[in-house]
Amino acid sequence: MTDEDIKKLIDDLRSQKNYDEAYIGFFQYGGGPDESYIKANRQGLELHAAELLEAALETEKEFEIGKEKTRFSTN
């Protein structure tokens, strides 16, 4: 997908009318993050997807250094 395709998708997701009832939550029920779950409805997931897509576009801009890109590391 091009950046323009992603921006259009973000706009489409955000233009939905039912976001007054949107919800998404990340819950931990035990002692660690491996004992977790997500509770959401469709509207909440769509809005969250739009936020993630926007973050992906911003990350591309933010970490670009000249023509080289910074790589993420788990170390």
C-alpha positions as CSV (number, residue, x, y, z in Angstrom):
1,M,0.0,0.0,0.0
2,T,1.2,3.5,-0.7
3,D,1.1,6.2,1.9
4,E,-1.8,7.8,0.1
5,D,-3.8,4.5,0.2
6,I,-3.1,4.3,4.0
7,K,-4.2,7.9,4.5
8,K,-7.4,7.3,2.7
9,L,-8.1,4.2,4.8
10,I,-7.4,6.2,8.0
11,D,-9.9,8.8,6.8
12,D,-12.5,6.1,6.0
13,L,-12.1,4.5,9.4
14,R,-12.4,7.8,11.2
15,S,-15.4,9.0,9.3
16,Q,-17.7,6.3,10.8
17,K,-20.6,7.7,12.7
18,N,-20.7,5.1,15.6
19,Y,-17.6,6.1,17.5
20,D,-19.6,7.4,20.5
21,E,-20.0,3.8,21.6
22,A,-16.5,2.7,20.6
23,Y,-14.4,0.9,23.3
24,I,-11.2,-1.1,23.5
25,G,-9.4,-2.1,26.6
26,F,-6.3,-4.1,27.4
27,F,-6.7,-6.0,30.7
28,Q,-4.3,-8.1,32.8
29,Y,-6.1,-10.7,35.0
30,G,-3.1,-12.4,36.4
31,G,0.5,-11.9,37.6
32,G,2.1,-11.1,34.2
33,P,1.4,-9.8,30.7
34,D,1.0,-13.4,29.5
35,E,-2.3,-13.4,31.4
36,S,-4.0,-10.6,29.5
37,Y,-6.9,-10.1,27.1
38,I,-8.4,-7.4,24.9
39,K,-12.1,-6.5,25.2
40,A,-13.5,-4.3,22.3
41,N,-16.3,-3.8,19.9
42,R,-16.0,-3.4,16.2
43,Q,-16.0,0.4,16.3
44,G,-13.2,0.4,18.9
45,L,-11.1,-1.9,16.9
46,E,-11.6,0.2,13.7
47,L,-10.6,3.4,15.6
48,H,-7.6,1.7,17.1
49,A,-6.6,0.4,13.6
50,A,-6.7,4.0,12.3
51,E,-4.4,5.1,15.2
52,L,-1.9,2.3,14.5
53,L,-1.9,3.1,10.8
54,E,-1.3,6.8,11.5
55,A,1.5,5.8,13.9
56,A,3.1,3.7,11.1
57,L,3.1,6.7,8.7
58,E,4.6,9.0,11.4
59,T,7.3,6.4,12.3
60,E,8.5,6.4,8.7
61,K,8.9,10.2,8.7
62,E,10.3,10.4,12.2
63,F,13.1,7.8,11.8
64,E,14.2,8.7,8.4
65,I,17.8,10.1,8.5
66,G,18.8,11.4,5.1
67,K,18.2,8.4,2.8
68,E,19.0,5.8,5.5
69,K,16.4,4.6,7.9
70,T,16.9,3.8,11.5
71,R,16.2,0.1,12.3
72,F,14.4,-1.0,15.4
73,S,16.2,-3.5,17.7
74,T,14.8,-5.7,20.4
75,N,18.2,-5.6,22.2
